[in-house]
Amino acid sequence: MKFSIYRFDPDQDKKPYMQDYEVELQEGDQMLLDALIRIKAQDDTLSLRKSCREGVCGSDAMNINGKNGLACITKLQDLEEPVILRPMPGLPVIRDLVVDMTQFFEHYNSVKPYLVNNDPPPETERLQSPEDRAKLDGLYECIMCGACTTACPSFWWNPDKFVGPSGLMAAYRFIVDSRDKAEAERLENLEDPYRLYRCHNIMNCVDVCPKKLNPNEAIARIKDLKILRAKEKKTRKTIPITSAQG
Amino acid sequence: MMIELLTKKYPGMRLWLAQRLSAVVMAVYLLVFALLLIVKQPAGYEAWMNLMSPWWWRLFTLLFFVSLVMHAWLGIRDVFKDYIFNPGLRAIFQLLVDVLLMIYLGWTIVILWSM
């Protein structure tokens, strides 16, 4: 099977280039990651991230024939040859297929992805009704591979300001959590014209998400909630996120 | 209420909301306009004048064009923000668009009130 893979070693190369590989697949090689491991055996200078090899850790997200995805759950039989592999777009390349995800995680951190609740903890745990728990379905499953955020042109143009689909979905996951008490601050935290409102609903995020989640819907709901809250002018007291404990 | 949402208190939301509100105004106008065309089926200069010249319709038409200008202004502003990174260059392009949109709006008013 033929591959064309993006290569760049900042210590040696002045410019990135595409390198062709041909690999003999063995019985049992079903996923793109299987082929990449064979290529790596041929040429151990090729760098890539991988870990769980079953679509859970999100390490091996990359741009596969022009579309972001996880190598470990992308079937070889679905790929057109030569398979063109590039690092995820919009992030600095450390080497070959490995990108620097610092910016991505900074945005994730900026939405305070943890429960904020300063009420005295109950004896056992903070309980949630099955209905309230169901509100988190489709949100908590995000594995933070970065496929959606790096497929988003709004993130490409404003990587330092736009939180991106993954971070915004994490924000919504805590906004709707019945155990969280910082809804107002969380919504306020997304008010400037860039952090949330750079999303123009082109839905690249939905298209590429390897877990089949819908960040676009979460973003739309945040916008709705912001209007509702502004309308209600709720003076409900909530805890400032900065001084809260998780 | 809406006025408050469109004030400086919500710098991100007001632009987003303004674009959606202007879209709603345009959608309603176009729907009513389409219905009027179907019902009245104006043919010729006189019929069109009768259709367009009532003061309330002229006012609605003006509201439509104000919404159109606002919608276009916000949309183009977003595009410039995304693609023109040099602040000076962006300001020049924005100014050109602003002037052009204002000319269009002035022209619309002249046309509507010269009927």
Interface residues (C-beta under 8 A of the other chain):
Chain A: P153 S154 W157 N158 L190 E191 D192 P193 Y194 R195 L196 Y197 H200 K223 K226 I227 A230 K231
Chain B: M1 E4 L5 Y10 P11 G12 M13 L15 W16 L17 D78 K81 D82 Y83
